[in-house]
Amino acid sequence: MIDVRRVANKRMMKEFIMLPWAARLYENDPAWVPPIIGEVKTLLDRNKGYFFEIGEAEFFLAYRGNRPVGRITAHVNRLYEQKYDMDTGFFGFFESMNDIDVARALFDTASSWLKEKGKTVMNGPQSFSIYDSVGFEIDGVENMPSVGLFHFAPYYKDLAEACGFTKCIDWYSFLVKSANYSKHEPYLEAVKESILKGMDVEFKTLEKRDMARRTREVQQIFNAAWEGNWGHLPLTDRQMDMIFKELRQVIIPELAIFAEKNGRTVGFIITVLDVNPALRCLNGRLYPWRLLRFLKKMKESRRVRTIIMGVLPEYRGQHIDDVFYLKTITEGIRLGMWESDCSLIVETNTRMIGALKPLLPEHYKTYRIYERPIA
């Protein structure tokens, strides 16, 4: 018998956070990258986590006897309600044994909580928002994701579909390989130089002393540039500060590029080192001896990820995004990188997908957000 309980104290919250380890969900899964436990604690802390400024969440654990066998959150997002509708609630942070009874009990409990909040549709996984961890992998589940992305048990999509969930929307991960780019490098370099000759835009890279100013610029441009993209919600100050606190550790200044026109920043692209293979060495904890292994492994990384970009709407169509992509790839090759991950891109963003085509990207992973009516 499965018993689902609300997380009511610190002991249960620790069980919630540690469930993937305790239940050995990924014990033999080479694609899983354990999250940093301290960062998860902060994200889920009602006093520290950015989400609790804009939403409300409840945490649930599924037990078989006294043993935790699954977890889920149910949450409502006030920014989403203001922008889209009052009908949709969300689930996230789903982890479960490969057991339909566990999954059904978790989904039904989250659904009941959302029904009490007046919701008629449950959407997810979004943990917590569209710019956090989203979706279950439906393609490329055998591939380790790049930094900032997540891997889940391959049977999660099957459990969701068996419990009545259907596709809401897909998000794609693309990989640009230097070997493919090099075949067309002379042509693409000529294209870049041709575009730059006709531009009155200056491209600058990040200087660490400007981090605070650039953080706010990125936030303002991103919020404007992504308006109209599926599910977009503006990044809050606390959310942006959290993102940049994490980025500081992996950002590559030469690959953080800003477009300026008449002294105004009008666009940006930020690419970071993919440290996910190195993060596996930590197994979620920042012990000194593990950090030494992490630093050694990190130096071996030859993949980067373009994690966030945007161009102000009034400057679209001026090939600024094309220059961003080309500069990122050529500078990445100069720095000894072999692969560039461009993720995540929602399937409806045909403009951005089209802009990648000249770089011959490989579509190597798909994350699917599901939805189900609340009865």
Order of alpha helices (4+ residues) and beta strands (2+ residues): beta-alpha-alpha-beta-beta-alpha-beta-alpha-beta-beta-beta-beta-alpha-beta-alpha-alpha-beta-alpha-alpha-beta-beta-alpha-alpha-beta-alpha-beta-alpha-beta
